[in-house]
């Protein structure tokens, strides 16, 4: 979620524990390794959002999510991008595992 989007979560969900799980904060980077940690939290958050169609729909229509916007524009039009977008979901779990390995070193 971008900075302004947690307001949607606050208004759409009543349970505080659920809201905290959906919007795990991403601390800004201080050292280069922090970029990996940020990506790890981002992937975890996106996995949570996928469980809730209303969040997925909101993100798909958001101008603040460059990935979703690019996917909408290119899917079905750009063959290479469409192929990538079809592979993307199956690569999230292995990528998350690799991030955990890198961050544990």
N, CA, C and O atoms as CSV, one atom per row, in Angstrom:
chain,resi,resn,atom,element,x,y,z
A,1,UNK,N,N,0.835,-1.178,0.000
A,1,UNK,CA,C,0.000,0.000,0.000
A,1,UNK,C,C,0.880,1.242,0.000
A,1,UNK,O,O,1.895,1.302,0.694
A,2,UNK,N,N,0.496,2.175,-0.746
A,2,UNK,CA,C,1.213,3.435,-0.737
A,2,UNK,C,C,0.767,4.227,0.490
A,2,UNK,O,O,-0.179,3.850,1.182
A,3,UNK,N,N,1.451,5.305,0.739
A,3,UNK,CA,C,1.230,6.082,1.957
A,3,UNK,C,C,-0.229,6.454,2.185
A,3,UNK,O,O,-0.704,6.417,3.319
A,4,UNK,N,N,-0.938,6.808,1.131
A,4,UNK,CA,C,-2.321,7.259,1.302
A,4,UNK,C,C,-3.327,6.106,1.321
A,4,UNK,O,O,-4.485,6.325,1.675
A,5,UNK,N,N,-2.928,4.899,0.955
A,5,UNK,CA,C,-3.900,3.831,0.816
A,5,UNK,C,C,-4.323,3.133,2.106
A,5,UNK,O,O,-5.393,2.524,2.122
A,6,UNK,N,N,-3.544,3.186,3.191
A,6,UNK,CA,C,-4.056,2.564,4.415
A,6,UNK,C,C,-5.389,3.150,4.884
A,6,UNK,O,O,-6.111,2.503,5.643
A,7,UNK,N,N,-5.723,4.357,4.444
A,7,UNK,CA,C,-7.027,4.920,4.809
A,7,UNK,C,C,-8.154,4.052,4.251
A,7,UNK,O,O,-9.205,3.923,4.879
A,8,UNK,N,N,-7.944,3.459,3.080
A,8,UNK,CA,C,-8.940,2.546,2.525
A,8,UNK,C,C,-9.090,1.330,3.435
A,8,UNK,O,O,-10.208,0.924,3.749
A,9,UNK,N,N,-7.982,0.755,3.852
A,9,UNK,CA,C,-8.017,-0.421,4.733
A,9,UNK,C,C,-8.703,-0.065,6.046
A,9,UNK,O,O,-9.504,-0.846,6.559
A,10,UNK,N,N,-8.399,1.094,6.585
A,10,UNK,CA,C,-9.022,1.537,7.835
A,10,UNK,C,C,-10.541,1.621,7.692
A,10,UNK,O,O,-11.277,1.277,8.616
A,11,UNK,N,N,-10.997,2.077,6.543
A,11,UNK,CA,C,-12.444,2.239,6.365
A,11,UNK,C,C,-13.140,0.949,5.928
A,11,UNK,O,O,-14.332,0.777,6.183
A,12,UNK,N,N,-12.412,0.047,5.277
A,12,UNK,CA,C,-13.041,-1.151,4.714
A,12,UNK,C,C,-13.064,-2.341,5.670
A,12,UNK,O,O,-13.883,-3.245,5.502
A,13,UNK,N,N,-12.183,-2.360,6.668
A,13,UNK,CA,C,-12.082,-3.504,7.569
A,13,UNK,C,C,-12.192,-3.039,9.016
A,13,UNK,O,O,-11.674,-1.983,9.377
A,14,UNK,N,N,-12.867,-3.830,9.839
A,14,UNK,CA,C,-13.080,-3.449,11.233
A,14,UNK,C,C,-12.034,-4.040,12.185
A,14,UNK,O,O,-11.705,-3.422,13.198
A,15,UNK,N,N,-11.517,-5.209,11.876
A,15,UNK,CA,C,-10.624,-5.926,12.781
A,15,UNK,C,C,-9.200,-5.368,12.721
A,15,UNK,O,O,-8.564,-5.399,11.668
A,16,UNK,N,N,-8.698,-4.855,13.854
A,16,UNK,CA,C,-7.364,-4.253,13.896
A,16,UNK,C,C,-6.257,-5.250,13.579
A,16,UNK,O,O,-5.294,-4.894,12.900
A,17,UNK,N,N,-6.366,-6.474,14.047
A,17,UNK,CA,C,-5.333,-7.482,13.761
A,17,UNK,C,C,-5.254,-7.744,12.261
A,17,UNK,O,O,-4.165,-7.881,11.704
A,18,UNK,N,N,-6.398,-7.812,11.620
A,18,UNK,CA,C,-6.436,-8.026,10.172
A,18,UNK,C,C,-5.826,-6.829,9.445
A,18,UNK,O,O,-5.032,-7.003,8.521
A,19,UNK,N,N,-6.189,-5.630,9.855
A,19,UNK,CA,C,-5.645,-4.427,9.223
A,19,UNK,C,C,-4.121,-4.394,9.347
A,19,UNK,O,O,-3.427,-4.019,8.403
A,20,UNK,N,N,-3.608,-4.785,10.506
A,20,UNK,CA,C,-2.160,-4.798,10.713
A,20,UNK,C,C,-1.484,-5.848,9.834
A,20,UNK,O,O,-0.376,-5.624,9.347
A,21,UNK,N,N,-2.135,-6.980,9.628
A,21,UNK,CA,C,-1.561,-8.032,8.784
A,21,UNK,C,C,-1.557,-7.605,7.311
A,21,UNK,O,O,-0.612,-7.890,6.574
A,22,UNK,N,N,-2.606,-6.932,6.904
A,22,UNK,CA,C,-2.732,-6.493,5.515
A,22,UNK,C,C,-1.755,-5.366,5.189
A,22,UNK,O,O,-1.198,-5.321,4.093
A,23,UNK,N,N,-1.552,-4.472,6.124
A,23,UNK,CA,C,-0.704,-3.291,5.893
A,23,UNK,C,C,0.541,-3.321,6.765
A,23,UNK,O,O,0.751,-2.436,7.595
A,24,UNK,N,N,1.348,-4.324,6.575
A,24,UNK,CA,C,2.611,-4.394,7.297
A,24,UNK,C,C,3.473,-3.222,6.837
A,24,UNK,O,O,3.720,-3.083,5.639
A,25,UNK,N,N,3.936,-2.379,7.750
A,25,UNK,CA,C,4.687,-1.194,7.321
A,25,UNK,C,C,6.031,-1.556,6.685
A,25,UNK,O,O,6.675,-2.533,7.067
A,26,UNK,N,N,6.429,-0.758,5.725
A,26,UNK,CA,C,7.717,-0.927,5.057
A,26,UNK,C,C,8.586,0.262,5.451
A,26,UNK,O,O,8.373,1.389,5.003
A,27,UNK,N,N,9.564,-0.019,6.297
A,27,UNK,CA,C,10.467,1.041,6.757
A,27,UNK,C,C,11.384,1.462,5.607
A,27,UNK,O,O,11.783,0.625,4.797
A,28,UNK,N,N,11.717,2.738,5.532
A,28,UNK,CA,C,12.600,3.194,4.451
A,28,UNK,C,C,14.004,2.608,4.610
A,28,UNK,O,O,14.411,2.241,5.712
A,29,UNK,N,N,14.739,2.524,3.501
A,29,UNK,CA,C,16.079,1.933,3.562
A,29,UNK,C,C,17.102,2.856,4.213
A,29,UNK,O,O,17.034,4.079,4.094
A,30,UNK,N,N,18.037,2.240,4.894
A,30,UNK,CA,C,19.170,2.969,5.464
A,30,UNK,C,C,20.463,2.446,4.836
A,30,UNK,O,O,21.355,3.215,4.478
A,31,UNK,N,N,20.541,1.139,4.714
A,31,UNK,CA,C,21.704,0.494,4.094
A,31,UNK,C,C,21.216,-0.306,2.887
A,31,UNK,O,O,20.029,-0.626,2.811
A,32,UNK,N,N,22.093,-0.634,1.947
A,32,UNK,CA,C,21.660,-1.349,0.738
A,32,UNK,C,C,20.863,-2.624,1.013
A,32,UNK,O,O,19.921,-2.916,0.277
A,33,UNK,N,N,21.204,-3.376,2.027
A,33,UNK,CA,C,20.507,-4.621,2.362
A,33,UNK,C,C,19.022,-4.379,2.666
A,33,UNK,O,O,18.194,-5.274,2.496
A,34,UNK,N,N,18.699,-3.181,3.109
A,34,UNK,CA,C,17.307,-2.848,3.441
A,34,UNK,C,C,16.378,-2.954,2.238
A,34,UNK,O,O,15.177,-3.173,2.401
A,35,UNK,N,N,16.925,-2.802,1.027
A,35,UNK,CA,C,16.084,-2.932,-0.166
A,35,UNK,C,C,15.530,-4.344,-0.275
A,35,UNK,O,O,14.394,-4.535,-0.710
A,36,UNK,N,N,16.326,-5.337,0.118
A,36,UNK,CA,C,15.845,-6.722,0.121
A,36,UNK,C,C,14.745,-6.904,1.160
A,36,UNK,O,O,13.735,-7.559,0.902
A,37,UNK,N,N,14.951,-6.318,2.334
A,37,UNK,CA,C,13.941,-6.402,3.395
A,37,UNK,C,C,12.648,-5.725,2.953
A,37,UNK,O,O,11.556,-6.226,3.220
A,38,UNK,N,N,12.776,-4.587,2.279
A,38,UNK,CA,C,11.586,-3.880,1.799
A,38,UNK,C,C,10.827,-4.735,0.784
A,38,UNK,O,O,9.599,-4.808,0.826
A,39,UNK,N,N,11.553,-5.376,-0.123
A,39,UNK,CA,C,10.916,-6.237,-1.113
A,39,UNK,C,C,10.232,-7.414,-0.428
A,39,UNK,O,O,9.144,-7.824,-0.834
A,40,UNK,N,N,10.856,-7.954,0.598
A,40,UNK,CA,C,10.274,-9.076,1.337
A,40,UNK,C,C,8.931,-8.671,1.953
A,40,UNK,O,O,7.956,-9.416,1.855
A,41,UNK,N,N,8.879,-7.517,2.575
A,41,UNK,CA,C,7.629,-7.041,3.183
A,41,UNK,C,C,6.597,-6.736,2.100
A,41,UNK,O,O,5.418,-7.050,2.259
A,42,UNK,N,N,7.034,-6.129,1.005
A,42,UNK,CA,C,6.124,-5.823,-0.105
A,42,UNK,C,C,5.485,-7.100,-0.660
A,42,UNK,O,O,4.276,-7.135,-0.890
A,43,UNK,N,N,6.282,-8.137,-0.872
A,43,UNK,CA,C,5.742,-9.402,-1.381
A,43,UNK,C,C,4.769,-10.027,-0.381
A,43,UNK,O,O,3.736,-10.572,-0.769
A,44,UNK,N,N,5.103,-9.946,0.890
A,44,UNK,CA,C,4.214,-10.477,1.924
A,44,UNK,C,C,2.890,-9.719,1.943
A,44,UNK,O,O,1.821,-10.323,2.031
A,45,UNK,N,N,2.971,-8.405,1.861
A,45,UNK,CA,C,1.748,-7.597,1.830
A,45,UNK,C,C,0.894,-7.952,0.612
A,45,UNK,O,O,-0.320,-8.121,0.729
A,46,UNK,N,N,1.517,-8.061,-0.529
A,46,UNK,CA,C,0.766,-8.379,-1.746
A,46,UNK,C,C,0.098,-9.749,-1.659
A,46,UNK,O,O,-1.001,-9.942,-2.178
A,47,UNK,N,N,0.763,-10.699,-1.001
A,47,UNK,CA,C,0.136,-12.012,-0.797
A,47,UNK,C,C,-1.131,-11.857,0.033
A,47,UNK,O,O,-2.150,-12.484,-0.254
A,48,UNK,N,N,-1.062,-11.023,1.057
A,48,UNK,CA,C,-2.249,-10.778,1.892
A,48,UNK,C,C,-3.349,-10.103,1.080
A,48,UNK,O,O,-4.518,-10.473,1.193
A,49,UNK,N,N,-2.989,-9.121,0.267
A,49,UNK,CA,C,-4.000,-8.394,-0.507
A,49,UNK,C,C,-4.725,-9.331,-1.451
A,49,UNK,O,O,-5.919,-9.164,-1.703
A,50,UNK,N,N,-4.008,-10.321,-1.978
A,50,UNK,CA,C,-4.618,-11.252,-2.934
A,50,UNK,C,C,-5.732,-12.080,-2.306
A,50,UNK,O,O,-6.575,-12.625,-3.019
A,51,UNK,N,N,-5.743,-12.179,-0.981
A,51,UNK,CA,C,-6.796,-12.917,-0.280
A,51,UNK,C,C,-8.121,-12.157,-0.242
A,51,UNK,O,O,-9.162,-12.726,0.085
A,52,UNK,N,N,-8.074,-10.873,-0.578
A,52,UNK,CA,C,-9.257,-10.016,-0.468
A,52,UNK,C,C,-9.530,-9.365,-1.825
A,52,UNK,O,O,-8.836,-8.424,-2.211
A,53,UNK,N,N,-10.535,-9.861,-2.548
A,53,UNK,CA,C,-10.819,-9.332,-3.891
A,53,UNK,C,C,-11.032,-7.820,-3.916
A,53,UNK,O,O,-10.695,-7.162,-4.900
A,54,UNK,N,N,-11.589,-7.271,-2.840
A,54,UNK,CA,C,-11.832,-5.828,-2.826
A,54,UNK,C,C,-10.529,-5.034,-2.793
A,54,UNK,O,O,-10.465,-3.938,-3.350
A,55,UNK,N,N,-9.497,-5.563,-2.154
A,55,UNK,CA,C,-8.195,-4.885,-2.163
A,55,UNK,C,C,-7.568,-5.030,-3.539
A,55,UNK,O,O,-7.035,-4.069,-4.093
A,56,UNK,N,N,-7.636,-6.234,-4.085
A,56,UNK,CA,C,-7.082,-6.483,-5.407
A,56,UNK,C,C,-7.716,-5.549,-6.432
A,56,UNK,O,O,-7.015,-4.981,-7.270
A,57,UNK,N,N,-9.019,-5.389,-6.373
A,57,UNK,CA,C,-9.721,-4.501,-7.299
A,57,UNK,C,C,-9.293,-3.053,-7.096
A,57,UNK,O,O,-9.089,-2.313,-8.059
A,58,UNK,N,N,-9.164,-2.667,-5.862
A,58,UNK,CA,C,-8.738,-1.296,-5.564
A,58,UNK,C,C,-7.333,-1.038,-6.090
A,58,UNK,O,O,-7.074,0.000,-6.699
A,59,UNK,N,N,-6.424,-1.984,-5.855
A,59,UNK,CA,C,-5.055,-1.820,-6.318
A,59,UNK,C,C,-5.002,-1.806,-7.856
A,59,UNK,O,O,-4.237,-1.042,-8.445
A,60,UNK,N,N,-5.806,-2.640,-8.492
A,60,UNK,CA,C,-5.817,-2.705,-9.956
A,60,UNK,C,C,-6.240,-1.372,-10.565
A,60,UNK,O,O,-5.788,-1.014,-11.653
A,61,UNK,N,N,-7.099,-0.644,-9.874
A,61,UNK,CA,C,-7.567,0.633,-10.380
A,61,UNK,C,C,-6.778,1.828,-9.886
A,61,UNK,O,O,-7.081,2.966,-10.244
A,62,UNK,N,N,-5.771,1.579,-9.070
A,62,UNK,CA,C,-5.020,2.675,-8.462
A,62,UNK,C,C,-3.929,3.194,-9.388
A,62,UNK,O,O,-3.183,2.413,-9.978
A,63,UNK,N,N,-3.843,4.478,-9.510
A,63,UNK,CA,C,-2.756,5.084,-10.281
A,63,UNK,C,C,-1.451,5.049,-9.495
A,63,UNK,O,O,-0.386,5.334,-10.044
A,64,UNK,N,N,-1.529,4.696,-8.197
A,64,UNK,CA,C,-0.352,4.697,-7.336
A,64,UNK,C,C,0.379,3.356,-7.309
A,64,UNK,O,O,1.395,3.221,-6.628
A,65,UNK,N,N,-0.121,2.377,-8.032
A,65,UNK,CA,C,0.542,1.079,-8.105
A,65,UNK,C,C,1.069,0.896,-9.521
A,65,UNK,O,O,0.333,0.448,-10.401
A,66,UNK,N,N,2.336,1.236,-9.753
A,66,UNK,CA,C,2.861,1.193,-11.119
A,66,UNK,C,C,2.868,-0.212,-11.717
A,66,UNK,O,O,2.712,-0.354,-12.930
A,67,UNK,N,N,3.043,-1.245,-10.910
A,67,UNK,CA,C,3.041,-2.608,-11.440
A,67,UNK,C,C,1.661,-2.956,-11.999
A,67,UNK,O,O,1.547,-3.447,-13.122
A,68,UNK,N,N,0.620,-2.701,-11.213
A,68,UNK,CA,C,-0.736,-3.032,-11.658
A,68,UNK,C,C,-1.105,-2.238,-12.911
A,68,UNK,O,O,-1.726,-2.773,-13.830
A,69,UNK,N,N,-0.724,-0.977,-12.943
A,69,UNK,CA,C,-1.045,-0.143,-14.102
A,69,UNK,C,C,-0.341,-0.679,-15.345
A,69,UNK,O,O,-0.954,-0.796,-16.406
A,70,UNK,N,N,0.930,-1.001,-15.216
A,70,UNK,CA,C,1.682,-1.538,-16.351
A,70,UNK,C,C,1.094,-2.866,-16.809
A,70,UNK,O,O,0.980,-3.120,-18.008
A,71,UNK,N,N,0.721,-3.714,-15.850
A,71,UNK,CA,C,0.132,-5.019,-16.184
A,71,UNK,C,C,-1.173,-4.845,-16.948
A,71,UNK,O,O,-1.417,-5.547,-17.930
A,72,UNK,N,N,-2.019,-3.909,-16.501
A,72,UNK,CA,C,-3.305,-3.662,-17.170
A,72,UNK,C,C,-3.102,-3.225,-18.613
A,72,UNK,O,O,-3.796,-3.697,-19.513
A,73,UNK,N,N,-2.158,-2.331,-18.830
A,73,UNK,CA,C,-1.930,-1.768,-20.158
A,73,UNK,C,C,-1.322,-2.795,-21.111
A,73,UNK,O,O,-1.670,-2.821,-22.291
A,74,UNK,N,N,-0.418,-3.640,-20.612
A,74,UNK,CA,C,0.344,-4.541,-21.480
A,74,UNK,C,C,-0.257,-5.926,-21.648
A,74,UNK,O,O,-0.019,-6.583,-22.661
A,75,UNK,N,N,-1.031,-6.378,-20.673
A,75,UNK,CA,C,-1.550,-7.742,-20.712
A,75,UNK,C,C,-2.414,-7.968,-21.941
A,75,UNK,O,O,-3.358,-7.219,-22.191
A,76,UNK,N,N,-2.090,-8.997,-22.701
A,76,UNK,CA,C,-2.848,-9.329,-23.896
A,76,UNK,C,C,-2.454,-8.540,-25.124
A,76,UNK,O,O,-2.870,-8.876,-26.233
A,77,UNK,N,N,-1.645,-7.478,-24.946
A,77,UNK,CA,C,-1.233,-6.640,-26.063
A,77,UNK,C,C,0.236,-6.889,-26.399
A,77,UNK,O,O,0.604,-7.079,-27.559
A,78,UNK,N,N,1.053,-6.884,-25.366
A,78,UNK,CA,C,2.492,-7.092,-25.505
A,78,UNK,C,C,2.780,-8.550,-25.150
A,78,UNK,O,O,2.666,-8.942,-23.989
A,79,UNK,N,N,3.153,-9.353,-26.149
A,79,UNK,CA,C,3.350,-10.785,-25.948
A,79,UNK,C,C,4.375,-11.120,-24.877
A,79,UNK,O,O,4.148,-12.004,-24.051
A,80,UNK,N,N,5.502,-10.419,-24.886
A,80,UNK,CA,C,6.550,-10.678,-23.894
A,80,UNK,C,C,6.057,-10.330,-22.484
A,80,UNK,O,O,6.286,-11.081,-21.536
A,81,UNK,N,N,5.387,-9.203,-22.360
A,81,UNK,CA,C,4.861,-8.800,-21.058
A,81,UNK,C,C,3.777,-9.763,-20.585
A,81,UNK,O,O,3.720,-10.102,-19.403
A,82,UNK,N,N,2.926,-10.201,-21.494
A,82,UNK,CA,C,1.864,-11.146,-21.134
A,82,UNK,C,C,2.465,-12.451,-20.623
A,82,UNK,O,O,2.000,-13.013,-19.631
A,83,UNK,N,N,3.505,-12.929,-21.308
A,83,UNK,CA,C,4.178,-14.156,-20.870
A,83,UNK,C,C,4.773,-13.973,-19.466
A,83,UNK,O,O,4.642,-14.847,-18.608
A,84,UNK,N,N,5.418,-12.842,-19.251
A,84,UNK,CA,C,5.982,-12.540,-17.928
A,84,UNK,C,C,4.885,-12.513,-16.863
A,84,UNK,O,O,5.031,-13.108,-15.795
A,85,UNK,N,N,3.801,-11.828,-17.161
A,85,UNK,CA,C,2.714,-11.698,-16.184
A,85,UNK,C,C,2.102,-13.057,-15.849
A,85,UNK,O,O,1.633,-13.265,-14.730
A,86,UNK,N,N,2.103,-13.966,-16.792
A,86,UNK,CA,C,1.584,-15.308,-16.523
A,86,UNK,C,C,2.543,-16.103,-15.650
A,86,UNK,O,O,2.108,-16.932,-14.850
A,87,UNK,N,N,3.849,-15.862,-15.792
A,87,UNK,CA,C,4.857,-16.555,-14.969
A,87,UNK,C,C,4.987,-15.940,-13.584
A,87,UNK,O,O,5.345,-16.634,-12.632
A,88,UNK,N,N,4.710,-14.680,-13.461
A,88,UNK,CA,C,4.961,-13.932,-12.226
A,88,UNK,C,C,4.401,-14.600,-10.964
A,88,UNK,O,O,5.151,-14.768,-10.003
A,89,UNK,N,N,3.120,-14.988,-10.920
A,89,UNK,CA,C,2.582,-15.572,-9.685
A,89,UNK,C,C,3.332,-16.824,-9.221
A,89,UNK,O,O,3.513,-17.025,-8.020
A,90,UNK,N,N,3.764,-17.656,-10.152
A,90,UNK,CA,C,4.449,-18.883,-9.752
A,90,UNK,C,C,5.876,-18.624,-9.274
A,90,UNK,O,O,6.501,-19.511,-8.694
A,91,UNK,N,N,6.388,-17.442,-9.507
A,91,UNK,CA,C,7.752,-17.118,-9.077
A,91,UNK,C,C,7.810,-16.365,-7.753
A,91,UNK,O,O,8.899,-16.148,-7.222
A,92,UNK,N,N,6.674,-15.967,-7.215
A,92,UNK,CA,C,6.679,-15.187,-5.982
A,92,UNK,C,C,7.183,-16.015,-4.805
A,92,UNK,O,O,8.023,-15.545,-4.039
A,93,UNK,N,N,6.686,-17.236,-4.648
A,93,UNK,CA,C,7.123,-18.073,-3.515
A,93,UNK,C,C,8.622,-18.370,-3.575
A,93,UNK,O,O,9.302,-18.210,-2.561
A,94,UNK,N,N,9.170,-18.799,-4.726
A,94,UNK,CA,C,10.619,-19.014,-4.768
A,94,UNK,C,C,11.421,-17.730,-4.501
A,94,UNK,O,O,12.461,-17.776,-3.845
A,95,UNK,N,N,10.945,-16.600,-5.003
A,95,UNK,CA,C,11.641,-15.332,-4.765
A,95,UNK,C,C,11.629,-14.982,-3.280
A,95,UNK,O,O,12.634,-14.527,-2.735
A,96,UNK,N,N,10.498,-15.194,-2.637
A,96,UNK,CA,C,10.392,-14.919,-1.209
A,96,UNK,C,C,11.352,-15.801,-0.422
A,96,UNK,O,O,11.995,-15.341,0.522
A,97,UNK,N,N,11.445,-17.063,-0.811
A,97,UNK,CA,C,12.361,-17.993,-0.155
A,97,UNK,C,C,13.809,-17.543,-0.327
A,97,UNK,O,O,14.589,-17.587,0.624
A,98,UNK,N,N,14.170,-17.114,-1.529
A,98,UNK,CA,C,15.531,-16.621,-1.787
A,98,UNK,C,C,15.822,-15.375,-0.956
A,98,UNK,O,O,16.921,-15.221,-0.423
A,99,UNK,N,N,14.839,-14.491,-0.848
A,99,UNK,CA,C,15.032,-13.289,-0.034
A,99,UNK,C,C,15.299,-13.658,1.415
A,99,UNK,O,O,16.175,-13.080,2.057
A,100,UNK,N,N,14.544,-14.622,1.930
A,100,UNK,CA,C,14.757,-15.084,3.303
A,100,UNK,C,C,16.166,-15.631,3.467
A,100,UNK,O,O,16.820,-15.371,4.477
A,101,UNK,N,N,16.642,-16.396,2.471
A,101,UNK,CA,C,18.008,-16.926,2.512
A,101,UNK,C,C,19.033,-15.783,2.540
A,101,UNK,O,O,19.942,-15.777,3.371
A,102,UNK,N,N,18.878,-14.827,1.632
A,102,UNK,CA,C,19.821,-13.702,1.568
A,102,UNK,C,C,19.825,-12.920,2.881
A,102,UNK,O,O,20.886,-12.565,3.394
A,103,UNK,N,N,18.647,-12.657,3.417
A,103,UNK,CA,C,18.556,-11.844,4.632
A,103,UNK,C,C,19.041,-12.575,5.876
A,103,UNK,O,O,19.391,-11.940,6.870
A,104,UNK,N,N,19.065,-13.905,5.831
A,104,UNK,CA,C,19.529,-14.664,7.001
A,104,UNK,C,C,21.052,-14.774,7.047
A,104,UNK,O,O,21.610,-15.213,8.052
A,105,UNK,N,N,21.725,-14.381,5.972
A,105,UNK,CA,C,23.193,-14.473,5.917
A,105,UNK,C,C,23.856,-13.292,6.581
A,105,UNK,O,O,25.084,-13.216,6.621
